């Protein structure tokens, strides 16, 4: 799964032709680590329809603050450069897929 930063967020997420699922994450976050295999598999399975990326909140405060992210993991779906959905907290793969059904 790709990582994005404050420096390349616009190019990788806002200007993406595909919808983008951004996981706002942190190394110290156990639920974030729990979601890593789920998101990795999702990224591989949907690479033609959905881009999946991670943003480390500690290393990238500008983007984290711009989207008012306070809890990890926070997932945001961007479509056409705009956030269209936000979800907070770890969730089972099945639930995540249900929540992303209109994007996929």
N, CA and C atoms as an extended XYZ file, in Angstrom:
312
Properties=species:S:1:pos:R:3:atomname:S:1:resname:S:1:resid:I:1 pbc="F F F"
N         0.851       -1.177        0.000 N   UNK     1
C         0.000        0.000        0.000 CA  UNK     1
C         0.896        1.239        0.000 C   UNK     1
N         0.535        2.207       -0.798 N   UNK     2
C         1.329        3.421       -0.938 CA  UNK     2
C         1.171        4.333        0.277 C   UNK     2
N         2.235        5.071        0.559 N   UNK     3
C         2.187        6.090        1.600 CA  UNK     3
C         2.215        7.452        0.938 C   UNK     3
N         1.443        8.380        1.494 N   UNK     4
C         1.442        9.750        1.003 CA  UNK     4
C         1.894       10.665        2.127 C   UNK     4
N         2.307       11.866        1.740 N   UNK     5
C         2.805       12.850        2.699 CA  UNK     5
C         2.117       14.183        2.450 C   UNK     5
N         2.394       15.136        3.326 N   UNK     6
C         1.891       16.489        3.094 CA  UNK     6
C         2.336       16.994        1.724 C   UNK     6
N         3.571       16.675        1.352 N   UNK     7
C         4.154       17.181        0.109 CA  UNK     7
C         3.479       16.637       -1.147 C   UNK     7
N         3.041       15.376       -1.112 N   UNK     8
C         2.463       14.804       -2.339 CA  UNK     8
C         0.967       14.483       -2.220 C   UNK     8
N         0.317       14.915       -1.157 N   UNK     9
C        -1.100       14.622       -0.951 CA  UNK     9
C        -1.957       15.139       -2.104 C   UNK     9
N        -1.712       16.348       -2.543 N   UNK    10
C        -2.513       16.918       -3.628 CA  UNK    10
C        -2.360       16.092       -4.898 C   UNK    10
N        -1.137       15.771       -5.265 N   UNK    11
C        -0.900       15.020       -6.498 CA  UNK    11
C        -1.445       13.599       -6.423 C   UNK    11
N        -1.263       12.940       -5.286 N   UNK    12
C        -1.637       11.532       -5.150 CA  UNK    12
C        -3.107       11.311       -4.806 C   UNK    12
N        -3.719       12.247       -4.100 N   UNK    13
C        -5.100       12.055       -3.634 CA  UNK    13
C        -6.063       13.008       -4.325 C   UNK    13
N        -5.841       14.286       -4.188 N   UNK    14
C        -6.776       15.285       -4.706 CA  UNK    14
C        -6.879       15.216       -6.230 C   UNK    14
N        -5.746       15.014       -6.907 N   UNK    15
C        -5.733       15.002       -8.374 CA  UNK    15
C        -5.873       13.598       -8.975 C   UNK    15
N        -6.145       12.597       -8.167 N   UNK    16
C        -6.262       11.226       -8.654 CA  UNK    16
C        -7.501       11.055       -9.525 C   UNK    16
N        -7.333       10.288      -10.603 N   UNK    17
C        -8.471        9.968      -11.465 CA  UNK    17
C        -9.392        8.937      -10.810 C   UNK    17
N        -8.827        8.110       -9.945 N   UNK    18
C        -9.610        7.102       -9.217 CA  UNK    18
C       -10.053        7.653       -7.865 C   UNK    18
N       -11.130        7.115       -7.310 N   UNK    19
C       -11.429        7.427       -5.917 CA  UNK    19
C       -10.260        6.942       -5.055 C   UNK    19
N       -10.027        7.623       -3.932 N   UNK    20
C        -8.905        7.281       -3.062 CA  UNK    20
C        -9.403        7.073       -1.639 C   UNK    20
N        -9.003        5.940       -1.053 N   UNK    21
C        -9.245        5.683        0.364 CA  UNK    21
C        -7.958        6.021        1.091 C   UNK    21
N        -8.006        7.016        1.965 N   UNK    22
C        -6.846        7.423        2.748 CA  UNK    22
C        -7.033        6.925        4.176 C   UNK    22
N        -6.043        6.179        4.664 N   UNK    23
C        -6.030        5.819        6.077 CA  UNK    23
C        -5.084        6.774        6.784 C   UNK    23
N        -5.627        7.564        7.694 N   UNK    24
C        -4.809        8.404        8.560 CA  UNK    24
C        -4.384        7.505        9.711 C   UNK    24
N        -3.084        7.290        9.849 N   UNK    25
C        -2.568        6.255       10.726 CA  UNK    25
C        -1.385        6.766       11.537 C   UNK    25
N        -0.936        5.941       12.472 N   UNK    26
C         0.249        6.246       13.271 CA  UNK    26
C         0.910        4.935       13.682 C   UNK    26
N         2.233        4.962       13.798 N   UNK    27
C         2.974        3.761       14.186 CA  UNK    27
C         2.552        3.234       15.555 C   UNK    27
N         2.163        4.123       16.455 N   UNK    28
C         1.835        3.748       17.822 CA  UNK    28
C         0.383        3.269       17.990 C   UNK    28
N        -0.352        3.180       16.903 N   UNK    29
C        -1.790        2.883       16.945 CA  UNK    29
C        -2.065        1.396       16.705 C   UNK    29
N        -2.418        0.617       17.755 N   UNK    30
C        -2.711       -0.813       17.553 CA  UNK    30
C        -3.853       -1.083       16.563 C   UNK    30
N        -4.975       -0.354       16.609 N   UNK    31
C        -6.024       -0.620       15.615 CA  UNK    31
C        -5.557       -0.354       14.176 C   UNK    31
N        -4.634        0.581       14.016 N   UNK    32
C        -4.086        0.849       12.680 CA  UNK    32
C        -3.294       -0.359       12.190 C   UNK    32
N        -2.491       -0.926       13.068 N   UNK    33
C        -1.723       -2.120       12.694 CA  UNK    33
C        -2.664       -3.280       12.382 C   UNK    33
N        -3.766       -3.360       13.097 N   UNK    34
C        -4.768       -4.406       12.858 CA  UNK    34
C        -5.375       -4.275       11.461 C   UNK    34
N        -5.528       -3.059       10.987 N   UNK    35
C        -6.145       -2.813        9.683 CA  UNK    35
C        -5.176       -3.001        8.520 C   UNK    35
N        -3.877       -3.028        8.772 N   UNK    36
C        -2.877       -3.094        7.700 CA  UNK    36
C        -3.105       -4.251        6.725 C   UNK    36
N        -3.309       -5.505        7.196 N   UNK    37
C        -3.528       -6.580        6.224 CA  UNK    37
C        -4.837       -6.436        5.445 C   UNK    37
N        -5.854       -5.918        6.095 N   UNK    38
C        -7.145       -5.708        5.422 CA  UNK    38
C        -6.988       -4.686        4.296 C   UNK    38
N        -6.312       -3.581        4.607 N   UNK    39
C        -6.131       -2.531        3.599 CA  UNK    39
C        -5.180       -2.968        2.504 C   UNK    39
N        -4.155       -3.730        2.850 N   UNK    40
C        -3.240       -4.252        1.841 CA  UNK    40
C        -3.954       -5.139        0.841 C   UNK    40
N        -4.802       -6.023        1.344 N   UNK    41
C        -5.576       -6.903        0.465 CA  UNK    41
C        -6.564       -6.098       -0.372 C   UNK    41
N        -7.216       -5.122        0.237 N   UNK    42
C        -8.165       -4.279       -0.484 CA  UNK    42
C        -7.447       -3.521       -1.607 C   UNK    42
N        -6.271       -2.991       -1.316 N   UNK    43
C        -5.501       -2.263       -2.325 CA  UNK    43
C        -5.174       -3.165       -3.514 C   UNK    43
N        -4.781       -4.397       -3.241 N   UNK    44
C        -4.433       -5.336       -4.310 CA  UNK    44
C        -5.652       -5.736       -5.132 C   UNK    44
N        -6.784       -5.955       -4.460 N   UNK    45
C        -7.998       -6.430       -5.130 CA  UNK    45
C        -8.707       -5.353       -5.947 C   UNK    45
N        -8.540       -4.097       -5.571 N   UNK    46
C        -9.328       -3.026       -6.204 CA  UNK    46
C        -8.462       -1.994       -6.912 C   UNK    46
N        -7.235       -2.334       -7.242 N   UNK    47
C        -6.291       -1.349       -7.781 CA  UNK    47
C        -6.788       -0.671       -9.063 C   UNK    47
N        -7.693       -1.309       -9.788 N   UNK    48
C        -8.227       -0.706      -11.010 CA  UNK    48
C        -9.415        0.214      -10.747 C   UNK    48
N        -9.961        0.179       -9.524 N   UNK    49
C       -11.155        0.971       -9.201 CA  UNK    49
C       -10.981        1.913       -8.026 C   UNK    49
N        -9.996        1.622       -7.164 N   UNK    50
C        -9.826        2.388       -5.933 CA  UNK    50
C        -8.353        2.419       -5.584 C   UNK    50
N        -7.863        3.602       -5.280 N   UNK    51
C        -6.496        3.765       -4.813 CA  UNK    51
C        -6.548        3.784       -3.281 C   UNK    51
N        -5.681        3.009       -2.636 N   UNK    52
C        -5.643        2.937       -1.173 CA  UNK    52
C        -4.276        3.409       -0.713 C   UNK    52
N        -4.262        4.427        0.160 N   UNK    53
C        -3.003        4.993        0.638 CA  UNK    53
C        -3.061        5.220        2.140 C   UNK    53
N        -1.886        5.382        2.733 N   UNK    54
C        -1.768        5.699        4.159 CA  UNK    54
C        -1.082        7.041        4.311 C   UNK    54
N        -1.453        7.772        5.357 N   UNK    55
C        -0.787        9.012        5.711 CA  UNK    55
C        -0.477        8.951        7.192 C   UNK    55
N         0.793        9.057        7.549 N   UNK    56
C         1.224        9.053        8.949 CA  UNK    56
C         0.899       10.414        9.559 C   UNK    56
N         0.020       10.428       10.548 N   UNK    57
C        -0.438       11.692       11.119 CA  UNK    57
C         0.668       12.441       11.857 C   UNK    57
N         1.592       11.724       12.470 N   UNK    58
C         2.666       12.377       13.213 CA  UNK    58
C         3.658       13.063       12.278 C   UNK    58
N         3.930       12.468       11.141 N   UNK    59
C         4.895       13.015       10.190 CA  UNK    59
C         4.275       14.024        9.229 C   UNK    59
N         2.942       14.096        9.194 N   UNK    60
C         2.242       14.939        8.218 CA  UNK    60
C         1.143       15.761        8.870 C   UNK    60
N         1.505       16.701        9.740 N   UNK    61
C         0.499       17.451       10.491 CA  UNK    61
C        -0.355       18.395        9.648 C   UNK    61
N         0.163       18.905        8.548 N   UNK    62
C        -0.618       19.865        7.753 CA  UNK    62
C        -1.877       19.216        7.185 C   UNK    62
N        -1.728       18.058        6.566 N   UNK    63
C        -2.889       17.368        5.994 CA  UNK    63
C        -3.802       16.866        7.098 C   UNK    63
N        -3.223       16.322        8.155 N   UNK    64
C        -4.007       15.832        9.294 CA  UNK    64
C        -4.878       16.943        9.861 C   UNK    64
N        -4.301       18.115       10.057 N   UNK    65
C        -5.058       19.249       10.598 CA  UNK    65
C        -6.063       19.797        9.596 C   UNK    65
N        -5.707       19.806        8.322 N   UNK    66
C        -6.621       20.339        7.299 CA  UNK    66
C        -7.930       19.561        7.257 C   UNK    66
N        -7.858       18.248        7.516 N   UNK    67
C        -9.060       17.413        7.480 CA  UNK    67
C        -9.586       17.092        8.875 C   UNK    67
N        -9.055       17.790        9.872 N   UNK    68
C        -9.542       17.703       11.260 CA  UNK    68
C        -9.572       16.269       11.788 C   UNK    68
N        -8.509       15.521       11.494 N   UNK    69
C        -8.405       14.140       11.960 CA  UNK    69
C        -7.931       14.140       13.400 C   UNK    69
N        -8.721       13.532       14.282 N   UNK    70
C        -8.402       13.491       15.699 CA  UNK    70
C        -8.209       12.079       16.232 C   UNK    70
N        -8.732       11.085       15.549 N   UNK    71
C        -8.665        9.699       16.016 CA  UNK    71
C        -8.057        8.824       14.931 C   UNK    71
N        -7.364        7.785       15.381 N   UNK    72
C        -6.770        6.848       14.444 CA  UNK    72
C        -7.295        5.448       14.709 C   UNK    72
N        -7.522        4.678       13.670 N   UNK    73
C        -7.435        5.113       12.282 CA  UNK    73
C        -8.679        5.880       11.856 C   UNK    73
N        -8.468        6.860       11.029 N   UNK    74
C        -9.559        7.535       10.330 CA  UNK    74
C        -9.398        7.214        8.859 C   UNK    74
N       -10.491        6.843        8.237 N   UNK    75
C       -10.493        6.543        6.808 CA  UNK    75
C       -11.318        7.619        6.114 C   UNK    75
N       -10.777        8.188        5.064 N   UNK    76
C       -11.521        9.156        4.255 CA  UNK    76
C       -11.472        8.722        2.807 C   UNK    76
N       -12.625        8.801        2.165 N   UNK    77
C       -12.718        8.514        0.748 CA  UNK    77
C       -12.787        9.849        0.018 C   UNK    77
N       -11.898       10.022       -0.941 N   UNK    78
C       -11.870       11.214       -1.775 CA  UNK    78
C       -12.279       10.824       -3.184 C   UNK    78
N       -13.165       11.618       -3.728 N   UNK    79
C       -13.602       11.417       -5.114 CA  UNK    79
C       -13.650       12.795       -5.766 C   UNK    79
N       -13.014       12.922       -6.916 N   UNK    80
C       -12.992       14.215       -7.598 CA  UNK    80
C       -12.342       15.306       -6.768 C   UNK    80
N       -11.389       14.914       -5.936 N   UNK    81
C       -10.663       15.882       -5.127 CA  UNK    81
C       -11.337       16.290       -3.831 C   UNK    81
N       -12.510       15.747       -3.562 N   UNK    82
C       -13.260       16.120       -2.362 CA  UNK    82
C       -13.477       14.917       -1.453 C   UNK    82
N       -13.422       15.121       -0.138 N   UNK    83
C       -13.762       14.020        0.767 CA  UNK    83
C       -15.269       13.760        0.699 C   UNK    83
N       -15.647       12.512        0.463 N   UNK    84
C       -17.061       12.172        0.338 CA  UNK    84
C       -17.549       11.259        1.461 C   UNK    84
N       -16.617       10.717        2.240 N   UNK    85
C       -17.006        9.854        3.357 CA  UNK    85
C       -15.853        9.791        4.342 C   UNK    85
N       -16.198        9.736        5.615 N   UNK    86
C       -15.195        9.545        6.666 CA  UNK    86
C       -15.694        8.464        7.615 C   UNK    86
N       -14.765        7.615        8.039 N   UNK    87
C       -15.070        6.526        8.962 CA  UNK    87
C       -13.957        6.498       10.001 C   UNK    87
N       -14.315        6.293       11.249 N   UNK    88
C       -13.324        6.284       12.317 CA  UNK    88
C       -13.326        4.930       13.012 C   UNK    88
N       -12.135        4.387       13.188 N   UNK    89
C       -11.980        3.151       13.944 CA  UNK    89
C       -11.792        1.932       13.068 C   UNK    89
N       -11.140        0.930       13.658 N   UNK    90
C       -10.933       -0.339       12.969 CA  UNK    90
C       -12.281       -1.014       12.741 C   UNK    90
N       -12.342       -1.785       11.678 N   UNK    91
C       -13.583       -2.488       11.347 CA  UNK    91
C       -13.237       -3.759       10.586 C   UNK    91
N       -14.113       -4.743       10.661 N   UNK    92
C       -13.886       -5.972        9.897 CA  UNK    92
C       -13.912       -5.685        8.396 C   UNK    92
N       -13.236       -6.527        7.656 N   UNK    93
C       -13.153       -6.382        6.199 CA  UNK    93
C       -14.541       -6.274        5.567 C   UNK    93
N       -15.431       -7.148        5.990 N   UNK    94
C       -16.785       -7.169        5.416 CA  UNK    94
C       -17.492       -5.823        5.587 C   UNK    94
N       -17.379       -5.248        6.791 N   UNK    95
C       -18.028       -3.960        7.050 CA  UNK    95
C       -17.387       -2.856        6.214 C   UNK    95
N       -16.067       -2.880        6.106 N   UNK    96
C       -15.379       -1.879        5.300 CA  UNK    96
C       -15.839       -1.954        3.847 C   UNK    96
N       -15.941       -3.155        3.326 N   UNK    97
C       -16.413       -3.322        1.940 CA  UNK    97
C       -17.846       -2.820        1.769 C   UNK    97
N       -18.693       -3.063        2.756 N   UNK    98
C       -20.073       -2.570        2.700 CA  UNK    98
C       -20.080       -1.041        2.660 C   UNK    98
N       -19.244       -0.432        3.481 N   UNK    99
C       -19.198        1.020        3.558 CA  UNK    99
C       -18.606        1.645        2.285 C   UNK    99
N       -17.832        0.856        1.568 N   UNK   100
C       -17.226        1.343        0.327 CA  UNK   100
C       -17.974        0.895       -0.925 C   UNK   100
N       -19.101        0.221       -0.760 N   UNK   101
C       -19.802       -0.379       -1.892 CA  UNK   101
C       -20.164        0.634       -2.977 C   UNK   101
N       -20.550        1.831       -2.618 N   UNK   102
C       -20.912        2.813       -3.635 CA  UNK   102
C       -19.680        3.400       -4.336 C   UNK   102
N       -18.511        3.230       -3.749 N   UNK   103
C       -17.281        3.707       -4.364 CA  UNK   103
C       -16.716        2.649       -5.298 C   UNK   103
N       -16.857        1.388       -4.898 N   UNK   104
C       -16.321        0.288       -5.690 CA  UNK   104
C       -17.297       -0.053       -6.794 C   UNK   104
